[in-house]
Amino acid sequence: MIADWEVAKTQGVCAGCGQSLEPRQEYYAALVEGSGQTAQAEAAKEAAGQGKEEKPETSGGFERLDYCEQCWQRESPQVFCFWKTCVPEPAQKKKLLVDDEVLLQFFERLDQASERVKINFRFVLALILMRKRILKYQQTQLRDGQEFWIMGQLRQQTKHEVLNPRLDDAQIEEVSEQLSAILRSEL
Ligand SMILES: [Zn+2]
């Protein structure tokens, strides 16, 4: 029965402390068997003579509960299954199927790139990482008729030079599509 495997989407709120889960925050997503009724409600029903076996089929089959790291460790809730995941960035235009670490690694490995296509990749990766607040634009330097963006990597406090290939919007779109494609298939 398909209905048994319907899984509710995240509410974006920790089931333990009720705090909202913020973009890029890691959390535990868990599936709990049942109708979403509380244990107290179940107990009350049982006390009223309605055994669990007689409970009517519920619409969902599973209830989805999300827990922040602290609540997960503290409560160790009994769940059917769970996975650790991360709240996606709502502003993220392209749905890249890799995490930030992978993007950053790719960006850093393209450091010495001299081929046009790699320079374009690196630049568009820089734009994505900037949007994700992993890189921060600091200044522009002109050298040999070329424009370099000096960018800081916030977490590790490292500096990166990014050659601006002066792509127009359509070209940026095209490069980010190519990026999505290879990140999807190769990583
Ligand atoms: Zn919590």
Backbone and ligand atoms as CSV (ligand in chain L), in Angstrom:
chain,resi,resn,atom,element,x,y,z
A,1,MET,N,N,0.824,-1.204,0.000
A,1,MET,CA,C,0.000,0.000,0.000
A,1,MET,C,C,0.862,1.259,0.000
A,2,ILE,N,N,0.699,1.995,-1.051
A,2,ILE,CA,C,1.527,3.178,-1.221
A,2,ILE,C,C,1.339,4.157,-0.065
A,3,ALA,N,N,0.107,4.243,0.412
A,3,ALA,CA,C,-0.192,5.204,1.482
A,3,ALA,C,C,0.684,4.971,2.704
A,4,ASP,N,N,1.046,3.693,2.932
A,4,ASP,CA,C,1.877,3.372,4.089
A,4,ASP,C,C,3.269,3.981,3.986
A,5,TRP,N,N,3.674,4.296,2.788
A,5,TRP,CA,C,5.026,4.813,2.604
A,5,TRP,C,C,5.067,6.299,2.328
A,6,GLU,N,N,3.940,6.909,2.468
A,6,GLU,CA,C,3.951,8.369,2.341
A,6,GLU,C,C,4.704,8.959,3.509
A,7,VAL,N,N,5.580,9.847,3.201
A,7,VAL,CA,C,6.392,10.460,4.242
A,7,VAL,C,C,6.170,11.965,4.205
A,8,ALA,N,N,5.815,12.475,5.346
A,8,ALA,CA,C,5.563,13.917,5.389
A,8,ALA,C,C,6.851,14.690,5.167
A,9,LYS,N,N,6.750,15.811,4.523
A,9,LYS,CA,C,7.912,16.671,4.331
A,9,LYS,C,C,8.272,17.351,5.649
A,10,THR,N,N,9.505,17.771,5.720
A,10,THR,CA,C,9.966,18.427,6.930
A,10,THR,C,C,9.188,19.710,7.203
A,11,GLN,N,N,8.952,19.948,8.459
A,11,GLN,CA,C,8.312,21.195,8.872
A,11,GLN,C,C,9.370,22.266,9.142
A,12,GLY,N,N,10.609,21.857,9.099
A,12,GLY,CA,C,11.685,22.805,9.339
A,12,GLY,C,C,11.854,23.184,10.793
A,13,VAL,N,N,11.295,22.329,11.659
A,13,VAL,CA,C,11.339,22.632,13.091
A,13,VAL,C,C,11.822,21.401,13.840
A,14,CYS,N,N,12.656,21.586,14.847
A,14,CYS,CA,C,13.127,20.472,15.658
A,14,CYS,C,C,11.979,19.926,16.510
A,15,ALA,N,N,11.804,18.607,16.470
A,15,ALA,CA,C,10.721,17.982,17.231
A,15,ALA,C,C,11.020,17.990,18.732
A,16,GLY,N,N,12.285,18.203,19.076
A,16,GLY,CA,C,12.653,18.212,20.491
A,16,GLY,C,C,12.453,19.565,21.131
A,17,CYS,N,N,13.090,20.577,20.580
A,17,CYS,CA,C,13.094,21.888,21.236
A,17,CYS,C,C,12.202,22.902,20.519
A,18,GLY,N,N,11.694,22.540,19.338
A,18,GLY,CA,C,10.781,23.439,18.640
A,18,GLY,C,C,11.453,24.585,17.907
A,19,GLN,N,N,12.783,24.597,17.922
A,19,GLN,CA,C,13.472,25.672,17.210
A,19,GLN,C,C,13.516,25.356,15.722
A,20,SER,N,N,13.486,26.407,14.913
A,20,SER,CA,C,13.505,26.170,13.475
A,20,SER,C,C,14.912,25.796,13.025
A,21,LEU,N,N,14.966,24.935,12.029
A,21,LEU,CA,C,16.233,24.473,11.481
A,21,LEU,C,C,16.630,25.437,10.368
A,22,GLU,N,N,17.825,25.964,10.485
A,22,GLU,CA,C,18.261,27.023,9.578
A,22,GLU,C,C,18.964,26.446,8.350
A,23,PRO,N,N,18.950,27.199,7.242
A,23,PRO,CA,C,19.677,26.749,6.058
A,23,PRO,C,C,21.122,26.354,6.386
A,24,ARG,N,N,21.523,25.227,5.840
A,24,ARG,CA,C,22.866,24.657,5.993
A,24,ARG,C,C,23.100,24.023,7.355
A,25,GLN,N,N,22.097,24.053,8.219
A,25,GLN,CA,C,22.234,23.376,9.517
A,25,GLN,C,C,22.076,21.869,9.311
A,26,GLU,N,N,22.949,21.099,9.956
A,26,GLU,CA,C,22.821,19.655,9.896
A,26,GLU,C,C,21.791,19.212,10.926
A,27,TYR,N,N,21.013,18.218,10.584
A,27,TYR,CA,C,20.020,17.729,11.525
A,27,TYR,C,C,19.725,16.267,11.237
A,28,TYR,N,N,19.017,15.646,12.131
A,28,TYR,CA,C,18.632,14.256,11.951
A,28,TYR,C,C,17.173,14.210,11.524
A,29,ALA,N,N,16.943,13.575,10.411
A,29,ALA,CA,C,15.582,13.372,9.939
A,29,ALA,C,C,15.204,11.952,10.304
A,30,ALA,N,N,14.062,11.769,10.929
A,30,ALA,CA,C,13.673,10.443,11.383
A,30,ALA,C,C,12.259,10.122,10.951
A,31,LEU,N,N,12.024,8.838,10.728
A,31,LEU,CA,C,10.677,8.365,10.448
A,31,LEU,C,C,10.200,7.580,11.653
A,32,VAL,N,N,9.020,7.935,12.105
A,32,VAL,CA,C,8.424,7.273,13.249
A,32,VAL,C,C,7.148,6.610,12.779
A,33,GLU,N,N,6.983,5.360,13.138
A,33,GLU,CA,C,5.770,4.647,12.751
A,33,GLU,C,C,4.585,5.195,13.515
A,34,GLY,N,N,3.443,5.240,12.858
A,34,GLY,CA,C,2.235,5.672,13.545
A,34,GLY,C,C,1.573,6.822,12.854
A,35,SER,N,N,0.557,7.321,13.511
A,35,SER,CA,C,-0.294,8.322,12.895
A,35,SER,C,C,0.104,9.731,13.287
A,36,GLY,N,N,1.150,9.835,14.060
A,36,GLY,CA,C,1.511,11.156,14.527
A,36,GLY,C,C,0.843,11.488,15.847
A,37,GLN,N,N,0.121,10.527,16.383
A,37,GLN,CA,C,-0.493,10.767,17.692
A,37,GLN,C,C,0.572,10.633,18.765
A,38,THR,N,N,0.387,11.319,19.826
A,38,THR,CA,C,1.354,11.260,20.915
A,38,THR,C,C,1.177,9.959,21.693
A,39,ALA,N,N,2.187,9.595,22.428
A,39,ALA,CA,C,2.128,8.387,23.244
A,39,ALA,C,C,0.969,8.486,24.245
A,40,GLN,N,N,0.753,9.690,24.728
A,40,GLN,CA,C,-0.337,9.900,25.689
A,40,GLN,C,C,-1.687,9.597,25.041
A,41,ALA,N,N,-1.852,10.044,23.818
A,41,ALA,CA,C,-3.104,9.805,23.100
A,41,ALA,C,C,-3.313,8.309,22.900
A,42,GLU,N,N,-2.225,7.597,22.567
A,42,GLU,CA,C,-2.298,6.150,22.392
A,42,GLU,C,C,-2.724,5.488,23.702
A,43,ALA,N,N,-2.096,5.921,24.780
A,43,ALA,CA,C,-2.382,5.339,26.092
A,43,ALA,C,C,-3.840,5.590,26.475
A,44,ALA,N,N,-4.305,6.783,26.181
A,44,ALA,CA,C,-5.687,7.137,26.512
A,44,ALA,C,C,-6.662,6.248,25.739
A,45,LYS,N,N,-6.307,6.024,24.458
A,45,LYS,CA,C,-7.151,5.175,23.626
A,45,LYS,C,C,-7.182,3.743,24.167
A,46,GLU,N,N,-6.013,3.266,24.562
A,46,GLU,CA,C,-5.929,1.908,25.098
A,46,GLU,C,C,-6.744,1.793,26.385
A,47,ALA,N,N,-6.639,2.819,27.206
A,47,ALA,CA,C,-7.382,2.845,28.473
A,47,ALA,C,C,-8.894,2.827,28.194
A,48,ALA,N,N,-9.288,3.428,27.078
A,48,ALA,CA,C,-10.707,3.488,26.715
A,48,ALA,C,C,-11.168,2.192,26.043
A,49,GLY,N,N,-10.268,1.223,25.979
A,49,GLY,CA,C,-10.661,-0.088,25.460
A,49,GLY,C,C,-10.401,-0.272,23.982
A,50,GLN,N,N,-9.767,0.685,23.357
A,50,GLN,CA,C,-9.429,0.531,21.935
A,50,GLN,C,C,-7.986,0.061,21.825
A,51,GLY,N,N,-7.817,-1.206,21.614
A,51,GLY,CA,C,-6.472,-1.764,21.515
A,51,GLY,C,C,-5.757,-1.256,20.283
A,52,LYS,N,N,-4.441,-1.388,20.294
A,52,LYS,CA,C,-3.658,-0.909,19.160
A,52,LYS,C,C,-4.010,-1.651,17.876
A,53,GLU,N,N,-4.320,-2.940,18.016
A,53,GLU,CA,C,-4.636,-3.756,16.844
A,53,GLU,C,C,-5.875,-3.239,16.113
A,54,GLU,N,N,-6.776,-2.648,16.883
A,54,GLU,CA,C,-8.025,-2.185,16.281
A,54,GLU,C,C,-7.925,-0.769,15.716
A,55,LYS,N,N,-6.772,-0.212,15.921
A,55,LYS,CA,C,-6.591,1.155,15.453
A,55,LYS,C,C,-6.778,1.208,13.938
A,56,PRO,N,N,-7.572,2.134,13.434
A,56,PRO,CA,C,-7.778,2.203,11.992
A,56,PRO,C,C,-6.498,2.599,11.264
A,57,GLU,N,N,-6.407,2.211,10.008
A,57,GLU,CA,C,-5.259,2.594,9.193
A,57,GLU,C,C,-5.099,4.110,9.200
A,58,THR,N,N,-3.909,4.522,9.367
A,58,THR,CA,C,-3.679,5.969,9.342
A,58,THR,C,C,-3.324,6.384,7.921
A,59,SER,N,N,-3.469,7.618,7.649
A,59,SER,CA,C,-3.240,8.087,6.283
A,59,SER,C,C,-1.768,8.051,5.902
A,60,GLY,N,N,-0.916,8.336,6.851
A,60,GLY,CA,C,0.492,8.484,6.492
A,60,GLY,C,C,1.316,7.225,6.618
A,61,GLY,N,N,1.131,6.471,7.668
A,61,GLY,CA,C,1.972,5.314,7.907
A,61,GLY,C,C,3.210,5.683,8.700
A,62,PHE,N,N,3.856,6.741,8.264
A,62,PHE,CA,C,5.021,7.222,8.992
A,62,PHE,C,C,4.888,8.704,9.262
A,63,GLU,N,N,5.391,9.063,10.405
A,63,GLU,CA,C,5.475,10.486,10.688
A,63,GLU,C,C,6.930,10.899,10.585
A,64,ARG,N,N,7.144,12.017,9.950
A,64,ARG,CA,C,8.498,12.531,9.810
A,64,ARG,C,C,8.795,13.502,10.941
A,65,LEU,N,N,9.885,13.220,11.650
A,65,LEU,CA,C,10.306,14.125,12.714
A,65,LEU,C,C,11.748,14.535,12.472
A,66,ASP,N,N,12.032,15.788,12.657
A,66,ASP,CA,C,13.397,16.284,12.522
A,66,ASP,C,C,13.917,16.705,13.885
A,67,TYR,N,N,15.186,16.417,14.121
A,67,TYR,CA,C,15.790,16.788,15.407
A,67,TYR,C,C,17.092,17.536,15.164
A,68,CYS,N,N,17.297,18.586,15.915
A,68,CYS,CA,C,18.605,19.232,15.885
A,68,CYS,C,C,19.596,18.293,16.587
A,69,GLU,N,N,20.873,18.533,16.333
A,69,GLU,CA,C,21.947,17.672,16.855
A,69,GLU,C,C,21.825,17.469,18.370
A,70,GLN,N,N,21.625,18.551,19.105
A,70,GLN,CA,C,21.587,18.472,20.567
A,70,GLN,C,C,20.428,17.616,21.056
A,71,CYS,N,N,19.250,17.847,20.488
A,71,CYS,CA,C,18.074,17.096,20.925
A,71,CYS,C,C,18.216,15.619,20.569
A,72,TRP,N,N,18.823,15.350,19.412
A,72,TRP,CA,C,19.019,13.962,18.986
A,72,TRP,C,C,19.902,13.233,19.995
A,73,GLN,N,N,20.994,13.873,20.382
A,73,GLN,CA,C,21.929,13.259,21.337
A,73,GLN,C,C,21.270,13.110,22.703
A,74,ARG,N,N,20.517,14.114,23.104
A,74,ARG,CA,C,19.949,14.137,24.446
A,74,ARG,C,C,18.784,13.153,24.572
A,75,GLU,N,N,17.919,13.132,23.555
A,75,GLU,CA,C,16.696,12.333,23.683
A,75,GLU,C,C,16.828,10.920,23.109
A,76,SER,N,N,17.817,10.678,22.279
A,76,SER,CA,C,17.942,9.409,21.545
A,76,SER,C,C,16.575,8.800,21.253
A,77,PRO,N,N,15.751,9.489,20.474
A,77,PRO,CA,C,14.378,9.025,20.257
A,77,PRO,C,C,14.317,7.669,19.550
A,78,GLN,N,N,13.311,6.894,19.897
A,78,GLN,CA,C,13.074,5.607,19.242
A,78,GLN,C,C,12.424,5.881,17.888
A,79,VAL,N,N,13.116,5.529,16.827
A,79,VAL,CA,C,12.581,5.816,15.500
A,79,VAL,C,C,12.684,4.590,14.613
A,80,PHE,N,N,11.968,4.620,13.515
A,80,PHE,CA,C,11.971,3.505,12.572
A,80,PHE,C,C,13.263,3.528,11.750
A,81,CYS,N,N,13.578,4.679,11.248
A,81,CYS,CA,C,14.862,4.862,10.574
A,81,CYS,C,C,15.178,6.345,10.571
A,82,PHE,N,N,16.419,6.649,10.323
A,82,PHE,CA,C,16.804,8.063,10.348
A,82,PHE,C,C,17.991,8.284,9.428
A,83,TRP,N,N,18.225,9.532,9.084
A,83,TRP,CA,C,19.412,9.900,8.316
A,83,TRP,C,C,19.830,11.284,8.722
A,84,LYS,N,N,21.118,11.512,8.576
A,84,LYS,CA,C,21.638,12.832,8.901
A,84,LYS,C,C,21.654,13.640,7.616
A,85,THR,N,N,21.166,14.835,7.686
A,85,THR,CA,C,21.116,15.629,6.473
A,85,THR,C,C,21.302,17.099,6.816
A,86,CYS,N,N,21.001,17.917,5.860
A,86,CYS,CA,C,21.338,19.321,5.983
A,86,CYS,C,C,20.203,20.138,5.369
A,87,VAL,N,N,19.831,21.214,6.006
A,87,VAL,CA,C,18.772,22.067,5.472
A,87,VAL,C,C,19.289,22.762,4.209
A,88,PRO,N,N,18.590,22.645,3.089
A,88,PRO,CA,C,19.095,23.272,1.865
A,88,PRO,C,C,18.998,24.788,1.903
A,89,GLU,N,N,19.832,25.382,1.121
A,89,GLU,CA,C,19.863,26.838,0.978
A,89,GLU,C,C,18.689,27.267,0.097
A,90,PRO,N,N,17.757,28.050,0.635
A,90,PRO,CA,C,16.589,28.414,-0.192
A,90,PRO,C,C,16.956,29.292,-1.382
A,91,ALA,N,N,18.005,30.069,-1.233
A,91,ALA,CA,C,18.374,30.997,-2.308
A,91,ALA,C,C,19.137,30.303,-3.429
A,92,GLN,N,N,19.494,29.037,-3.181
A,92,GLN,CA,C,20.277,28.311,-4.162
A,92,GLN,C,C,19.478,28.127,-5.443
A,93,LYS,N,N,19.981,28.714,-6.502
A,93,LYS,CA,C,19.226,28.716,-7.748
A,93,LYS,C,C,19.301,27.361,-8.422
A,94,LYS,N,N,20.506,26.883,-8.583
A,94,LYS,CA,C,20.719,25.583,-9.205
A,94,LYS,C,C,20.717,24.522,-8.119
A,95,LYS,N,N,20.013,23.461,-8.344
A,95,LYS,CA,C,20.032,22.364,-7.387
A,95,LYS,C,C,21.230,21.471,-7.685
A,96,LEU,N,N,22.313,21.729,-7.004
A,96,LEU,CA,C,23.480,20.888,-7.167
A,96,LEU,C,C,23.354,19.732,-6.192
A,97,LEU,N,N,23.668,18.532,-6.683
A,97,LEU,CA,C,23.452,17.357,-5.847
A,97,LEU,C,C,24.689,16.977,-5.045
A,98,VAL,N,N,25.455,17.942,-4.694
A,98,VAL,CA,C,26.641,17.670,-3.884
A,98,VAL,C,C,26.674,18.653,-2.740
A,99,ASP,N,N,27.435,18.336,-1.714
A,99,ASP,CA,C,27.456,19.252,-0.578
A,99,ASP,C,C,28.538,20.325,-0.754
A,100,ASP,N,N,28.536,21.256,0.154
A,100,ASP,CA,C,29.414,22.414,0.062
A,100,ASP,C,C,30.893,22.037,0.048
A,101,GLU,N,N,31.238,21.000,0.807
A,101,GLU,CA,C,32.633,20.560,0.870
A,101,GLU,C,C,33.127,20.161,-0.516
A,102,VAL,N,N,32.271,19.467,-1.232
A,102,VAL,CA,C,32.638,19.006,-2.571
A,102,VAL,C,C,32.836,20.205,-3.498
A,103,LEU,N,N,31.931,21.162,-3.402
A,103,LEU,CA,C,32.035,22.367,-4.233
A,103,LEU,C,C,33.327,23.121,-3.938
A,104,LEU,N,N,33.620,23.225,-2.641
A,104,LEU,CA,C,34.808,23.965,-2.224
A,104,LEU,C,C,36.079,23.250,-2.677
A,105,GLN,N,N,36.089,21.947,-2.542
A,105,GLN,CA,C,37.228,21.152,-2.973
A,105,GLN,C,C,37.469,21.318,-4.478
A,106,PHE,N,N,36.392,21.258,-5.214
A,106,PHE,CA,C,36.458,21.421,-6.662
A,106,PHE,C,C,37.024,22.794,-7.002
A,107,PHE,N,N,36.500,23.813,-6.340
A,107,PHE,CA,C,36.970,25.181,-6.536
A,107,PHE,C,C,38.478,25.286,-6.264
A,108,GLU,N,N,38.913,24.695,-5.160
A,108,GLU,CA,C,40.326,24.787,-4.772
A,108,GLU,C,C,41.222,24.020,-5.743
A,109,ARG,N,N,40.729,22.908,-6.233
A,109,ARG,CA,C,41.531,22.117,-7.174
A,109,ARG,C,C,41.686,22.806,-8.524
A,110,LEU,N,N,40.797,23.724,-8.802
A,110,LEU,CA,C,40.883,24.449,-10.076
A,110,LEU,C,C,41.794,25.671,-9.975
A,111,ASP,N,N,42.503,25.765,-8.852
A,111,ASP,CA,C,43.352,26.905,-8.550
A,111,ASP,C,C,44.335,27.238,-9.671
A,112,GLN,N,N,44.984,26.225,-10.201
A,112,GLN,CA,C,46.031,26.451,-11.196
A,112,GLN,C,C,45.520,26.340,-12.631
A,113,ALA,N,N,44.220,26.272,-12.768
A,113,ALA,CA,C,43.657,26.039,-14.097
A,113,ALA,C,C,44.012,27.161,-15.068
A,114,SER,N,N,44.345,26.773,-16.289
A,114,SER,CA,C,44.634,27.784,-17.305
A,114,SER,C,C,43.730,27.632,-18.524
A,115,GLU,N,N,43.069,26.478,-18.619
A,115,GLU,CA,C,42.144,26.302,-19.749
A,115,GLU,C,C,40.886,27.119,-19.513
A,116,ARG,N,N,40.376,27.614,-20.607
A,116,ARG,CA,C,39.202,28.488,-20.549
A,116,ARG,C,C,38.026,27.858,-19.780
A,117,VAL,N,N,37.737,26.610,-20.109
A,117,VAL,CA,C,36.566,25.975,-19.518
A,117,VAL,C,C,36.732,25.831,-17.997
A,118,LYS,N,N,37.965,25.561,-17.572
A,118,LYS,CA,C,38.213,25.408,-16.135
A,118,LYS,C,C,38.161,26.745,-15.409
A,119,ILE,N,N,38.657,27.770,-16.080
A,119,ILE,CA,C,38.583,29.120,-15.504
A,119,ILE,C,C,37.116,29.524,-15.319
A,120,ASN,N,N,36.306,29.182,-16.326
A,120,ASN,CA,C,34.873,29.481,-16.233
A,120,ASN,C,C,34.217,28.709,-15.089
A,121,PHE,N,N,34.565,27.439,-14.975
A,121,PHE,CA,C,34.039,26.617,-13.878
A,121,PHE,C,C,34.393,27.230,-12.530
A,122,ARG,N,N,35.671,27.596,-12.415
A,122,ARG,CA,C,36.143,28.136,-11.139
A,122,ARG,C,C,35.415,29.430,-10.782
A,123,PHE,N,N,35.195,30.243,-11.801
A,123,PHE,CA,C,34.502,31.506,-11.559
A,123,PHE,C,C,33.057,31.271,-11.125
A,124,VAL,N,N,32.381,30.375,-11.816
A,124,VAL,CA,C,30.978,30.107,-11.462
A,124,VAL,C,C,30.879,29.410,-10.101
A,125,LEU,N,N,31.840,28.520,-9.813
A,125,LEU,CA,C,31.892,27.915,-8.474
A,125,LEU,C,C,32.063,28.992,-7.408
A,126,ALA,N,N,32.897,29.983,-7.719
A,126,ALA,CA,C,33.105,31.092,-6.780
A,126,ALA,C,C,31.788,31.838,-6.528
A,127,LEU,N,N,31.018,32.045,-7.604
A,127,LEU,CA,C,29.720,32.719,-7.449
A,127,LEU,C,C,28.789,31.905,-6.553
A,128,ILE,N,N,28.784,30.579,-6.775
A,128,ILE,CA,C,27.920,29.696,-5.984
A,128,ILE,C,C,28.358,29.719,-4.517
A,129,LEU,N,N,29.668,29.604,-4.297
A,129,LEU,CA,C,30.197,29.575,-2.927
A,129,LEU,C,C,29.994,30.912,-2.219
A,130,MET,N,N,29.971,31.975,-3.019
A,130,MET,CA,C,29.720,33.298,-2.457
A,130,MET,C,C,28.254,33.388,-2.016
A,131,ARG,N,N,27.373,32.863,-2.856
A,131,ARG,CA,C,25.953,32.856,-2.523
A,131,ARG,C,C,25.690,32.002,-1.287
A,132,LYS,N,N,26.502,30.958,-1.117
A,132,LYS,CA,C,26.362,30.089,0.046
A,132,LYS,C,C,27.114,30.645,1.261
A,133,ARG,N,N,27.692,31.816,1.104
A,133,ARG,CA,C,28.443,32.450,2.186
A,133,ARG,C,C,29.627,31.613,2.664
A,134,ILE,N,N,30.243,30.935,1.736
A,134,ILE,CA,C,31.454,30.184,2.061
A,134,ILE,C,C,32.662,31.001,1.627
A,135,LEU,N,N,32.484,31.726,0.522
A,135,LEU,CA,C,33.495,32.675,0.076
A,135,LEU,C,C,32.930,34.082,0.195
A,136,LYS,N,N,33.836,35.024,0.455
A,136,LYS,CA,C,33.406,36.407,0.551
A,136,LYS,C,C,34.298,37.254,-0.351
A,137,TYR,N,N,33.660,38.016,-1.207
A,137,TYR,CA,C,34.406,38.915,-2.090
A,137,TYR,C,C,35.094,39.992,-1.262
A,138,GLN,N,N,36.358,40.242,-1.553
A,138,GLN,CA,C,37.066,41.278,-0.810
A,138,GLN,C,C,37.458,42.465,-1.680
A,139,GLN,N,N,38.121,42.190,-2.792
A,139,GLN,CA,C,38.493,43.292,-3.674
A,139,GLN,C,C,38.836,42.778,-5.069
A,140,THR,N,N,38.981,43.739,-5.976
A,140,THR,CA,C,39.368,43.409,-7.346
A,140,THR,C,C,40.769,43.943,-7.611
A,141,GLN,N,N,41.580,43.115,-8.260
A,141,GLN,CA,C,42.919,43.550,-8.650
A,141,GLN,C,C,43.062,43.415,-10.157
A,142,LEU,N,N,43.659,44.441,-10.775
A,142,LEU,CA,C,43.899,44.387,-12.213
A,142,LEU,C,C,45.370,44.071,-12.453
A,143,ARG,N,N,45.622,43.074,-13.316
A,143,ARG,CA,C,46.992,42.668,-13.591
A,143,ARG,C,C,47.064,42.186,-15.025
A,144,ASP,N,N,47.991,42.709,-15.791
A,144,ASP,CA,C,48.160,42.303,-17.195
A,144,ASP,C,C,46.845,42.355,-17.964
A,145,GLY,N,N,46.063,43.371,-17.694
A,145,GLY,CA,C,44.801,43.525,-18.419
A,145,GLY,C,C,43.734,42.537,-17.997
A,146,GLN,N,N,44.022,41.788,-16.919
A,146,GLN,CA,C,43.025,40.837,-16.446
A,146,GLN,C,C,42.533,41.230,-15.061
A,147,GLU,N,N,41.292,40.830,-14.813
A,147,GLU,CA,C,40.676,41.210,-13.550
A,147,GLU,C,C,40.631,40.001,-12.621
A,148,PHE,N,N,41.170,40.153,-11.430
A,148,PHE,CA,C,41.143,39.083,-10.441
A,148,PHE,C,C,40.306,39.511,-9.246
A,149,TRP,N,N,39.462,38.618,-8.813
A,149,TRP,CA,C,38.719,38.869,-7.584
A,149,TRP,C,C,39.474,38.205,-6.434
A,150,ILE,N,N,39.709,38.963,-5.416
A,150,ILE,CA,C,40.318,38.400,-4.216
A,150,ILE,C,C,39.175,38.005,-3.280
A,151,MET,N,N,39.176,36.743,-2.913
A,151,MET,CA,C,38.076,36.243,-2.103
A,151,MET,C,C,38.612,35.527,-0.872
A,152,GLY,N,N,37.899,35.659,0.211
A,152,GLY,CA,C,38.301,35.004,1.453
A,152,GLY,C,C,37.380,33.830,1.721
A,153,GLN,N,N,38.002,32.733,2.145
A,153,GLN,CA,C,37.202,31.589,2.564
A,153,GLN,C,C,36.966,31.760,4.058
A,154,LEU,N,N,35.705,31.903,4.426
A,154,LEU,CA,C,35.391,32.381,5.771
A,154,LEU,C,C,35.840,31.417,6.855
A,155,ARG,N,N,35.591,30.132,6.661
A,155,ARG,CA,C,35.845,29.175,7.750
A,155,ARG,C,C,37.337,28.993,8.019
A,156,GLN,N,N,38.102,28.813,6.920
A,156,GLN,CA,C,39.525,28.524,7.124
A,156,GLN,C,C,40.397,29.769,6.996
A,157,GLN,N,N,39.758,30.904,6.779
A,157,GLN,CA,C,40.486,32.171,6.706
A,157,GLN,C,C,41.571,32.159,5.624
A,158,THR,N,N,41.303,31.479,4.510
A,158,THR,CA,C,42.275,31.464,3.433
A,158,THR,C,C,41.848,32.444,2.356
A,159,LYS,N,N,42.818,32.880,1.548
A,159,LYS,CA,C,42.525,33.815,0.458
A,159,LYS,C,C,42.649,33.111,-0.882
A,160,HIS,N,N,41.797,33.503,-1.801
A,160,HIS,CA,C,41.813,32.908,-3.127
A,160,HIS,C,C,41.714,33.997,-4.177
A,161,GLU,N,N,42.482,33.812,-5.261
A,161,GLU,CA,C,42.383,34.709,-6.411
A,161,GLU,C,C,41.543,34.029,-7.470
A,162,VAL,N,N,40.576,34.744,-7.967
A,162,VAL,CA,C,39.716,34.163,-9.003
A,162,VAL,C,C,39.742,35.067,-10.233
A,163,LEU,N,N,40.196,34.498,-11.325
A,163,LEU,CA,C,40.207,35.258,-12.574
A,163,LEU,C,C,38.778,35.444,-13.063
A,164,ASN,N,N,38.418,36.688,-13.325
A,164,ASN,CA,C,37.076,36.970,-13.832
A,164,ASN,C,C,37.079,36.839,-15.349
A,165,PRO,N,N,36.437,35.792,-15.863
A,165,PRO,CA,C,36.438,35.593,-17.323
A,165,PRO,C,C,35.441,36.492,-18.043
A,166,ARG,N,N,34.793,37.373,-17.321
A,166,ARG,CA,C,33.832,38.336,-17.873
A,166,ARG,C,C,32.751,37.654,-18.706
A,167,LEU,N,N,32.091,36.707,-18.077
A,167,LEU,CA,C,30.978,36.018,-18.737
A,167,LEU,C,C,29.724,36.872,-18.635
A,168,ASP,N,N,28.879,36.789,-19.662
A,168,ASP,CA,C,27.582,37.456,-19.529
A,168,ASP,C,C,26.603,36.483,-18.860
A,169,ASP,N,N,25.407,36.948,-18.589
A,169,ASP,CA,C,24.438,36.141,-17.838
A,169,ASP,C,C,24.154,34.795,-18.508
A,170,ALA,N,N,24.019,34.827,-19.827
A,170,ALA,CA,C,23.710,33.590,-20.551
A,170,ALA,C,C,24.855,32.592,-20.429
A,171,GLN,N,N,26.082,33.104,-20.481
A,171,GLN,CA,C,27.250,32.230,-20.362
A,171,GLN,C,C,27.352,31.636,-18.954
A,172,ILE,N,N,27.059,32.458,-17.963
A,172,ILE,CA,C,27.078,31.968,-16.578
A,172,ILE,C,C,26.060,30.849,-16.409
A,173,GLU,N,N,24.898,31.079,-16.975
A,173,GLU,CA,C,23.834,30.065,-16.921
A,173,GLU,C,C,24.307,28.761,-17.566
A,174,GLU,N,N,24.952,28.902,-18.704
A,174,GLU,CA,C,25.421,27.725,-19.444
A,174,GLU,C,C,26.480,26.965,-18.641
A,175,VAL,N,N,27.414,27.708,-18.068
A,175,VAL,CA,C,28.481,27.065,-17.290
A,175,VAL,C,C,27.900,26.374,-16.049
A,176,SER,N,N,26.921,27.015,-15.399
A,176,SER,CA,C,26.377,26.379,-14.197
A,176,SER,C,C,25.579,25.124,-14.554
A,177,GLU,N,N,25.012,25.106,-15.742
A,177,GLU,CA,C,24.343,23.881,-16.181
A,177,GLU,C,C,25.347,22.757,-16.434
A,178,GLN,N,N,26.465,23.114,-17.053
A,178,GLN,CA,C,27.527,22.114,-17.274
A,178,GLN,C,C,28.038,21.587,-15.933
A,179,LEU,N,N,28.226,22.511,-14.997
A,179,LEU,CA,C,28.685,22.140,-13.660
A,179,LEU,C,C,27.732,21.152,-13.005
A,180,SER,N,N,26.455,21.491,-13.015
A,180,SER,CA,C,25.438,20.610,-12.429
A,180,SER,C,C,25.533,19.232,-13.037
A,181,ALA,N,N,25.687,19.211,-14.348
A,181,ALA,CA,C,25.719,17.935,-15.049
A,181,ALA,C,C,26.892,17.079,-14.600
A,182,ILE,N,N,28.074,17.658,-14.540
A,182,ILE,CA,C,29.228,16.812,-14.177
A,182,ILE,C,C,29.222,16.484,-12.683
A,183,LEU,N,N,28.763,17.383,-11.871
A,183,LEU,CA,C,28.738,17.091,-10.434
A,183,LEU,C,C,27.755,15.976,-10.139
A,184,ARG,N,N,26.694,15.948,-10.896
A,184,ARG,CA,C,25.697,14.907,-10.718
A,184,ARG,C,C,26.236,13.533,-11.097
A,185,SER,N,N,26.955,13.501,-12.213
A,185,SER,CA,C,27.322,12.191,-12.744
A,185,SER,C,C,28.660,11.690,-12.217
A,186,GLU,N,N,29.534,12.578,-11.850
A,186,GLU,CA,C,30.882,12.114,-11.520
A,186,GLU,C,C,31.179,12.078,-10.035
A,187,LEU,N,N,30.358,12.666,-9.232
A,187,LEU,CA,C,30.679,12.704,-7.800
A,187,LEU,C,C,29.594,12.057,-6.969
L,1,ZN,ZN,ZN,16.221,20.660,19.111
